[in-house]
Amino acid sequence: MKVLIGAGAAVLALLMVAALATVALLVSEEDAEATNPGKGGGLRNVPAEFRPWLLKADKACPEPELTPALLAAQLHQESKFSTQRSTVSDAGAQGPAQFMPATWATWGRDADGNGVASPWDVGDAVTAQGRMMCSLLRQAKSSGYGGDPRALALAGYNAGWGAVQRFRGVPPIWFARRPGQAEGETYHYVKVILASLPRFQGASTLEVSGTGSGPDALRRAAAWMGTPYSWGGGTPSGPSTGFCDGTNGYLNGQCSASSTAGFDCSSLVQNAYWPDLHLPRVAAAQYGATSDRPVARTDLQPGDLLFWSHGSSGAIYHVAIYAGDGNVVHAPRTGRNVELKSLTTAMPQRDYYGATRP
């Protein structure tokens, strides 16, 4: 096993670990579990009749937080994918996505083309669910409320956006949607769905060929596509909450990193190569540890590291993993997710500094 952490890089790594440990003390185990995004960009444990509609609903929504797995986890919590006409809640919600009649009148469409817009039809229900969640995600991100926008959107789906506005976030555990209803339904609804994401997230849609440390690292990185960016977040073990430093980690004026479990650009790279190769924690140190093996842009291979800088090796601010065909896998910035992106548009082309082969 290679070890590339020099004395200076080790100090940086220790400082980062100490900062992350401090943040971890401020985040409860319950919250960490609820915001754990799991991994993967595909689907698993989903009935075949739901799969194409989940993928279609995801594709129709430009919000990166909406994924097929999120919709699947929500459907399982709502109805366990039931298509029975008897799937009606005590409150009168209908079908696999549990739409109230008044809400269905707003979001329901004849998506499957059978001439009827029905909350019991899988295609109609799932696409309506996707449209509603997409709208709620936009509201969540523009609201200025702290926390995971997925949690806010799910709370809005369950209790109505008015409840989210009332508490400026997910309603607390004592909240009941209606008189006589058990307290905590919305609180646990959000928690259970986010915690169950790994059950429904399948393998990445990026196909990686070849063997060796580079392709293996690329596979590991690609498996995290869809995971949120979190400044200072991420470890060799997986996603974690990050922190804000006065400049980085903020979204809409709020510290997003401290409540978002994910990766930043360099922790994604570190995780991808661990444990076969112990790369340092931050991008500039990763460049320093691998700069003796530079790679020309015309000779890039899957797994190579690409760096962007404001002018020098000491000013490197971003690192990505080459994915082949002119693309990279990277964690771009706060508010975005780990993604596959063209090398030419991942970061400003003028800032491209060079590539190395770990």
Rosetta blueprint (number, residue, H / E / L):
1 M L
2 K E
3 V E
4 L L
5 I L
6 G L
7 A H
8 G H
9 A H
10 A H
11 V H
12 L H
13 A H
14 L H
15 L H
16 M H
17 V H
18 A H
19 A H
20 L H
21 A H
22 T H
23 V H
24 A H
25 L H
26 L H
27 V L
28 S L
29 E H
30 E H
31 D H
32 A H
33 E H
34 A H
35 T H
36 N L
37 P L
38 G L
39 K L
40 G L
41 G L
42 G E
43 L E
44 R L
45 N L
46 V L
47 P L
48 A L
49 E L
50 F L
51 R H
52 P H
53 W H
54 L H
55 L H
56 K H
57 A H
58 D H
59 K H
60 A H
61 C L
62 P L
63 E L
64 P L
65 E L
66 L L
67 T L
68 P H
69 A H
70 L H
71 L H
72 A H
73 A H
74 Q H
75 L H
76 H H
77 Q H
78 E H
79 S H
80 K L
81 F L
82 S L
83 T L
84 Q L
85 R L
86 S L
87 T L
88 V E
89 S L
90 D L
91 A L
92 G L
93 A L
94 Q E
95 G L
96 P L
97 A L
98 Q L
99 F E
100 M L
101 P H
102 A H
103 T H
104 W H
105 A H
106 T H
107 W H
108 G L
109 R L
110 D L
111 A L
112 D L
113 G L
114 N L
115 G L
116 V L
117 A L
118 S L
119 P L
120 W L
121 D L
122 V H
123 G H
124 D H
125 A H
126 V H
127 T H
128 A H
129 Q H
130 G H
131 R H
132 M H
133 M H
134 C H
135 S H
136 L H
137 L H
138 R H
139 Q H
140 A H
141 K H
142 S H
143 S H
144 G L
145 Y L
146 G L
147 G L
148 D L
149 P H
150 R H
151 A H
152 L H
153 A H
154 L H
155 A H
156 G H
157 Y H
158 N H
159 A H
160 G L
161 W H
162 G H
163 A H
164 V H
165 Q H
166 R H
167 F H
168 R L
169 G L
170 V L
171 P L
172 P L
173 I L
174 W L
175 F L
176 A L
177 R L
178 R L
179 P L
180 G L
181 Q L
182 A L
183 E L
184 G L
185 E H
186 T H
187 Y H
188 H H
189 Y H
190 V H
191 K H
192 V H
193 I H
194 L H
195 A H
196 S L
197 L H
198 P H
199 R H
200 F H
201 Q E
202 G E
203 A L
204 S L
205 T L
206 L L
207 E L
208 V L
209 S L
210 G L
211 T L
212 G L
213 S H
214 G H
215 P H
216 D H
217 A H
218 L H
219 R H
220 R H
221 A H
222 A H
223 A L
224 W L
225 M L
226 G L
227 T L
228 P E
229 Y E
230 S L
231 W L
232 G L
233 G L
234 G L
235 T E
236 P L
237 S L
238 G E
239 P L
240 S E
241 T E
242 G L
243 F L
244 C L
245 D L
246 G L
247 T L
248 N L
249 G L
250 Y E
251 L E
252 N L
253 G L
254 Q E
255 C E
256 S L
257 A H
258 S H
259 S H
260 T L
261 A E
262 G E
263 F E
264 D L
265 C H
266 S H
267 S H
268 L H
269 V H
270 Q H
271 N H
272 A H
273 Y H
274 W L
275 P L
276 D L
277 L E
278 H E
279 L L
280 P L
281 R L
282 V L
283 A H
284 A H
285 A H
286 Q H
287 Y H
288 G H
289 A H
290 T H
291 S L
292 D L
293 R L
294 P E
295 V E
296 A L
297 R H
298 T H
299 D H
300 L L
301 Q L
302 P L
303 G L
304 D L
305 L E
306 L E
307 F E
308 W E
309 S E
310 H L
311 G L
312 S L
313 S H
314 G H
315 A H
316 I E
317 Y E
318 H E
319 V E
320 A E
321 I E
322 Y E
323 A E
324 G E
325 D L
326 G L
327 N E
328 V E
329 V E
330 H E
331 A L
332 P L
333 R L
334 T L
335 G L
336 R L
337 N E
338 V L
339 E E
340 L E
341 K E
342 S E
343 L H
344 T H
345 T H
346 A H
347 M L
348 P L
349 Q H
350 R H
351 D H
352 Y E
353 Y E
354 G E
355 A E
356 T E
357 R L
358 P L
